[in-house]
Amino acid sequence: MRPRRPRLQNSSLHLRSIRDRTPRLRFPALRMLASLALATLGASPTITLNNGVIMPTVAAGTWQYTSDVAELSVSAALSAGFRHIDAAHDYCADGKTSDCSLHGGSNQQGIRKALAGSSVKRADLFITTKIPPCGAQGVSRDSCASDSISAAQKNLDELGVDYVDLLLIHFPPAGGCGPANCALLREQWKALAGVIAANKTRALGVSNFCISCFKCLEGANALVPAVNQVQYHIGMGPDPEGLFSYTKSKGIVSQAYSPLGDNTKELISGELVTSIGRAHNKSGVQVALKWIAQHGVAVTTKSSSAQHLKEDLDLFGWDLSDDEMTKADAATTPSGTPSFMCIA
């Protein structure tokens, strides 16, 4: 998100924090051996997904931005060196998180302008977007398969591109992935295989999925989700709900959103992150993001500040010590769960 929580803003990223940010991503040890690539796109290291697609490990998010702010933010991100842009169907043009057909479309229209005005070639970009689950925001439970294809095309039209690099189901159906929804989820996943076949996305993934959702998808088709985008930050522990261990075993990359938590400054100016930061001449935010990256999780940040965006990319020439990682691992605040839609 970002949709993430049923509340207005919690979507693919929750309220990213007063400093205006957000994260998502992670690297796996998978059956096909998804590994951290040595090559880089822009200023970010990359990771190889389970279908061979290469993804930059740091993305610039656009949740809660109006179209105008999204345009300015993405332009600043591209200038700072970002090559991964994170978007969604329900990040509306007026800054709300909702069914954007009721709000003048999504802010992907602003992203389109930023991409068109950039000198960065499309082939050098990695664009992620998302579609709703069955039964939400214009995707009907009765015609989920066809509506999902239409929703994917709508994203392409708003972004002004022929394809995206990663298409995610934004969250599970209301009520989670149990018996009442599993058949619907499998139907949607099968339909999305056609989006890959039509070369309209290079990879498919999910967001806010818990272990029961992945078990539901097993056997739906040969496609294993490439990415699971979830909330992850200091205060949640290194492996919340055992989810990362599970997805790693399946070759699924974990992507973090809300890297600074929700409605709190604790991971911006709190004692834990700032005291560690002083030892490295880094900010509290950089420590919070580095903790995520050092756990092998990709990071989606969010800022409209050019300086903050540059700092967000400065995560790879230094490391937290074992003792610093242990202290951050042990933190229990700010609290959070990987998904607002399901557990376990």
Secondary structure, DSSP 8 states (H G I E B T S, - for coil): ----SSSSS-SSS----TT-----------TT---EEEEEETTEEEEE-TTS-EEESEEE--TT-BHHHHHHHHHHHHHHT--EEE--TTBBTBS-BS-GGGTTSBTHHHHHHHHHT-SS-GGG-EEEEEE--TTBTTB-STTHHHHHHHHHHHHHHHHT-S-BSEEEE-S--TT-SSHHHHHHHHHHHHHHHHHHHTTSBS-EEEES--HHHHHHHTTSSS---SEEEEE--TTS-SSGGGHHHHHHHTT-EEEEE-TT-SS--HHHH-HHHHHHHHHHT--HHHHHHHHHHHTT-EEEE--S-HHHHHHHH--SS----HHHHHHHHH---S---S-SS---
